[in-house]
Amino acid sequence: MGATTLSNVFVLAFSEKCALTNCLIKDFLTIRNIY
């Protein structure tokens, strides 16, 4: 049970990090297109 919970936490953290990275990349591309 503990290992499963740890895996879920890791997956959630990883997903959040990917989402944040995607947002940063989109912002960067948008800014680059504007300027």
MOPAC internal coordinates of N, CA, C and O (Angstrom, degrees):
PM7 1SCF
backbone

  N    0.0000 0     0.00 0     0.00 0    0    0    0
  C    1.4553 1     0.00 0     0.00 0    1    0    0
  C    1.5242 1   109.74 1     0.00 0    2    1    0
  O    1.2310 1   120.61 1   136.00 1    3    2    1
  N    1.3360 1   116.44 1   -44.00 1    3    2    1
  C    1.4630 1   120.21 1  -178.68 1    5    3    2
  C    1.5199 1   111.55 1   -62.40 1    6    5    3
  O    1.2310 1   120.79 1   138.97 1    7    6    5
  N    1.3386 1   116.10 1   -41.03 1    7    6    5
  C    1.4680 1   119.68 1  -178.72 1    9    7    6
  C    1.5232 1   110.12 1   -65.63 1   10    9    7
  O    1.2310 1   120.65 1   141.12 1   11   10    9
  N    1.3177 1   116.36 1   -38.88 1   11   10    9
  C    1.4677 1   120.39 1  -179.42 1   13   11   10
  C    1.5225 1   109.85 1   -64.33 1   14   13   11
  O    1.2310 1   120.72 1   136.24 1   15   14   13
  N    1.3282 1   116.24 1   -43.76 1   15   14   13
  C    1.4662 1   120.76 1  -179.94 1   17   15   14
  C    1.5208 1   109.54 1   -62.35 1   18   17   15
  O    1.2310 1   120.63 1   137.33 1   19   18   17
  N    1.3236 1   116.40 1   -42.67 1   19   18   17
  C    1.4596 1   121.05 1  -179.98 1   21   19   18
  C    1.5247 1   109.94 1   -62.09 1   22   21   19
  O    1.2310 1   120.85 1   138.73 1   23   22   21
  N    1.3346 1   115.99 1   -41.27 1   23   22   21
  C    1.4658 1   120.37 1   178.93 1   25   23   22
  C    1.5240 1   110.45 1   -63.18 1   26   25   23
  O    1.2310 1   120.62 1   137.10 1   27   26   25
  N    1.3325 1   116.41 1   -42.90 1   27   26   25
  C    1.4644 1   120.58 1  -179.88 1   29   27   26
  C    1.5232 1   110.42 1   -62.09 1   30   29   27
  O    1.2310 1   120.58 1   137.12 1   31   30   29
  N    1.3256 1   116.49 1   -42.88 1   31   30   29
  C    1.4672 1   120.71 1   179.27 1   33   31   30
  C    1.5185 1   109.52 1   -62.43 1   34   33   31
  O    1.2310 1   120.42 1   136.73 1   35   34   33
  N    1.3207 1   116.80 1   -43.27 1   35   34   33
  C    1.4649 1   121.24 1   179.87 1   37   35   34
  C    1.5224 1   110.63 1   -62.12 1   38   37   35
  O    1.2310 1   120.82 1   135.32 1   39   38   37
  N    1.3350 1   116.04 1   -44.68 1   39   38   37
  C    1.4739 1   120.74 1  -179.91 1   41   39   38
  C    1.5186 1   110.26 1   -62.69 1   42   41   39
  O    1.2310 1   120.47 1   136.55 1   43   42   41
  N    1.3243 1   116.70 1   -43.45 1   43   42   41
  C    1.4705 1   120.33 1   179.53 1   45   43   42
  C    1.5200 1   110.31 1   -62.38 1   46   45   43
  O    1.2310 1   120.18 1   133.30 1   47   46   45
  N    1.3200 1   117.26 1   -46.70 1   47   46   45
  C    1.4630 1   121.29 1  -179.65 1   49   47   46
  C    1.5274 1   109.99 1   -62.26 1   50   49   47
  O    1.2310 1   120.63 1   138.68 1   51   50   49
  N    1.3255 1   116.41 1   -41.32 1   51   50   49
  C    1.4623 1   121.18 1  -179.55 1   53   51   50
  C    1.5258 1   110.34 1   -64.61 1   54   53   51
  O    1.2310 1   120.82 1   137.99 1   55   54   53
  N    1.3437 1   116.03 1   -42.01 1   55   54   53
  C    1.4718 1   120.93 1   179.81 1   57   55   54
  C    1.5179 1   110.14 1   -63.31 1   58   57   55
  O    1.2310 1   120.56 1   136.87 1   59   58   57
  N    1.3460 1   116.54 1   -43.13 1   59   58   57
  C    1.4608 1   120.56 1  -179.71 1   61   59   58
  C    1.5255 1   109.46 1   -63.11 1   62   61   59
  O    1.2310 1   120.48 1   137.81 1   63   62   61
  N    1.3325 1   116.69 1   -42.19 1   63   62   61
  C    1.4695 1   120.69 1  -179.30 1   65   63   62
  C    1.5209 1   109.73 1   -63.22 1   66   65   63
  O    1.2310 1   120.06 1   137.36 1   67   66   65
  N    1.3288 1   117.48 1   -42.64 1   67   66   65
  C    1.4673 1   120.93 1   179.55 1   69   67   66
  C    1.5198 1   110.34 1   -64.21 1   70   69   67
  O    1.2310 1   120.76 1   137.50 1   71   70   69
  N    1.3319 1   116.16 1   -42.50 1   71   70   69
  C    1.4624 1   120.54 1  -179.67 1   73   71   70
  C    1.5277 1   109.41 1   -62.11 1   74   73   71
  O    1.2310 1   120.91 1   136.23 1   75   74   73
  N    1.3211 1   115.86 1   -43.77 1   75   74   73
  C    1.4646 1   120.40 1   179.98 1   77   75   74
  C    1.5203 1   110.17 1   -63.17 1   78   77   75
  O    1.2310 1   120.69 1   136.90 1   79   78   77
  N    1.3345 1   116.28 1   -43.10 1   79   78   77
  C    1.4659 1   120.49 1   179.61 1   81   79   78
  C    1.5225 1   110.60 1   -62.41 1   82   81   79
  O    1.2310 1   120.53 1   138.15 1   83   82   81
  N    1.3330 1   116.60 1   -41.85 1   83   82   81
  C    1.4654 1   120.36 1   179.51 1   85   83   82
  C    1.5213 1   110.26 1   -62.65 1   86   85   83
  O    1.2310 1   120.40 1   140.40 1   87   86   85
  N    1.3351 1   116.85 1   -39.60 1   87   86   85
  C    1.4638 1   120.78 1   178.98 1   89   87   86
  C    1.5241 1   109.41 1   -63.36 1   90   89   87
  O    1.2310 1   120.36 1   136.05 1   91   90   89
  N    1.3099 1   116.92 1   -43.95 1   91   90   89
  C    1.4666 1   120.63 1  -179.00 1   93   91   90
  C    1.5189 1   110.39 1   -63.74 1   94   93   91
  O    1.2310 1   120.52 1   138.75 1   95   94   93
  N    1.3219 1   116.61 1   -41.25 1   95   94   93
  C    1.4723 1   120.49 1   180.00 1   97   95   94
  C    1.5275 1   109.65 1   -64.96 1   98   97   95
  O    1.2310 1   120.47 1   136.74 1   99   98   97
  N    1.3461 1   116.70 1   -43.26 1   99   98   97
  C    1.4717 1   119.95 1   179.57 1  101   99   98
  C    1.5249 1   110.08 1   -62.87 1  102  101   99
  O    1.2310 1   120.43 1   136.37 1  103  102  101
  N    1.3357 1   116.79 1   -43.63 1  103  102  101
  C    1.4650 1   120.23 1   179.03 1  105  103  102
  C    1.5218 1   109.83 1   -60.97 1  106  105  103
  O    1.2310 1   120.56 1   136.03 1  107  106  105
  N    1.3180 1   116.54 1   -43.97 1  107  106  105
  C    1.4654 1   121.14 1  -179.40 1  109  107  106
  C    1.5234 1   110.75 1   -60.94 1  110  109  107
  O    1.2310 1   120.60 1   134.63 1  111  110  109
  N    1.3351 1   116.47 1   -45.37 1  111  110  109
  C    1.4647 1   120.20 1  -179.74 1  113  111  110
  C    1.5254 1   110.74 1   -65.45 1  114  113  111
  O    1.2310 1   120.61 1   140.30 1  115  114  113
  N    1.3207 1   116.44 1   -39.70 1  115  114  113
  C    1.4661 1   120.66 1  -179.92 1  117  115  114
  C    1.5253 1   109.86 1   -63.74 1  118  117  115
  O    1.2310 1   120.82 1   132.92 1  119  118  117
  N    1.3191 1   116.05 1   -47.08 1  119  118  117
  C    1.4696 1   120.47 1   179.52 1  121  119  118
  C    1.5270 1   110.14 1   -61.83 1  122  121  119
  O    1.2310 1   120.62 1   138.77 1  123  122  121
  N    1.3165 1   116.41 1   -41.23 1  123  122  121
  C    1.4672 1   120.39 1  -178.86 1  125  123  122
  C    1.5324 1   109.88 1   -64.98 1  126  125  123
  O    1.2310 1   120.46 1   143.22 1  127  126  125
  N    1.3191 1   116.72 1   -36.78 1  127  126  125
  C    1.4654 1   119.85 1   179.88 1  129  127  126
  C    1.5288 1   110.70 1   -69.66 1  130  129  127
  O    1.2310 1   120.32 1   144.68 1  131  130  129
  N    1.3294 1   116.99 1   -35.32 1  131  130  129
  C    1.4690 1   120.86 1  -179.28 1  133  131  130
  C    1.5248 1   109.71 1   -68.01 1  134  133  131
  O    1.2310 1   120.83 1   134.40 1  135  134  133
  N    1.3350 1   116.02 1   -45.60 1  135  134  133
  C    1.4643 1   119.09 1  -177.85 1  137  135  134
  C    1.4854 1   108.80 1   -93.17 1  138  137  135
  O    1.2310 1   120.10 1   180.00 1  139  138  137

